[in-house]
Amino acid sequence: MRIIIDGMGGDNAPSEIVKGVVDAAALIDHEIHIVGDEKKIEAELAKYKYKKEQIKIVHASDVITNDDAPVKAVRTKQDSSLVKGINLLKSGGGELFISAGNTGAIMAAGLFILGRIQGIDRPAIASTYPILGKGVSLLVDSGANAECKPNNLLEFAAMGSIYMEKVLNVKKPTVGLVNMGTEENKGPTVLKAAHELLSKSSTNFVGNIEARDVPKGICDVIVCDGFIGNVILKLTEGLAWNILKLLKNKFTDGMLPKMGALLLSSKLKELKSEFDYSEYGGAPILGVKGAVVKMHGSSNANAVKNTILKGIPYAENNVVQTIQNSVLELEEIIISE
């Protein structure tokens, strides 16, 4: 298997990207192709020992930045690391593409170059959501689609369920629809209609869920539009780090708390690890015709390594083809409405 990674995408490229690639390569047998400025990547690789035949460079002379307009950049920066990498994926030069670059540009390139899976109206970003002590749930959509139709939410549920089964090994994952209450008649018209579609689908739908129950792990697949999903993700991230900061301040305020912190140090490290996004890998773009994974823009080497390791089952387990095969059932449910 060949893994393609955007060597110039993200706040810490190419240094952290390259280090993460080297760390991952030591744990797997797959080839990794880093796309980007050849001289800069070579300079970073020179800092490490690695198998020369395992890590290869694909030169790209341009970069899509976070300041670029996504659609325009994808169309005009044909030799950028992002566009060149996704073109390489489409041509069969690899089976998995990873980038920490401009989210809008990754989505645009996925749509324009790879295309949507036939029958999927809108691809979505699926982010792992840590459930303390219980593993993770999957939040779909976490930022790609600010407004959705009922059938889009049905698609998100189906694609998220397949990903949970194939990649995260969760059998018969439960699906919940984020709403302002658990009753069927709650929320705007779009959510009421989505509830009806989900109830008729083969997904393991448990009904509406409230945001306060999301951190409890009330379901395996959390379904919502990208606006709500992004708010949930960023609010949780901010709250988690503020709680950790508060705990740190409390445990360093005086000698007695410091002694307590010393005794609890291993448990506090475990708690910090559960909140750390870099441990969970990236977010797959579900609904495009190729295995594409988006990393956090500020990804460090650990996040890059984990994204590579956890992205491999996405490509190996034919998630894209499984989604394609499931689309027919979705169309039948929608038409019946």
Buried (B, 14 or more C-beta within 10 A) or exposed (E): EBBBBBBBBBEBBBBBBBBBBBBBBEEBEBBBBBBBBBEBBBEBBEEBEBEEEBBEBBBBEBBBBBEBBBBEBBEEBEEBBBBBBBBBBBEEBBBBBBBBBBBBBBBBBBBBBBEBBEBBBBBBBBBBBBBEEEEBBBBBBBBBBEEBBBBBBBBBBBBBBBBBBBBBEBEEBBBBBBBEEBEBEBBEEBBBBBBBBBEBBEBBBBBBBBBEBBBEBBBBBBBBBBBBBBBBBEEBBEEBEEEBEEBEEEBEEEEEEEEEBEEBEEEBEEBBEBBBBBBBBBBBBBBBBBBBBBBBBEBBBBBBBBBBBBBBBBBBBBBBEBBBEBBEBBEEBBEEE
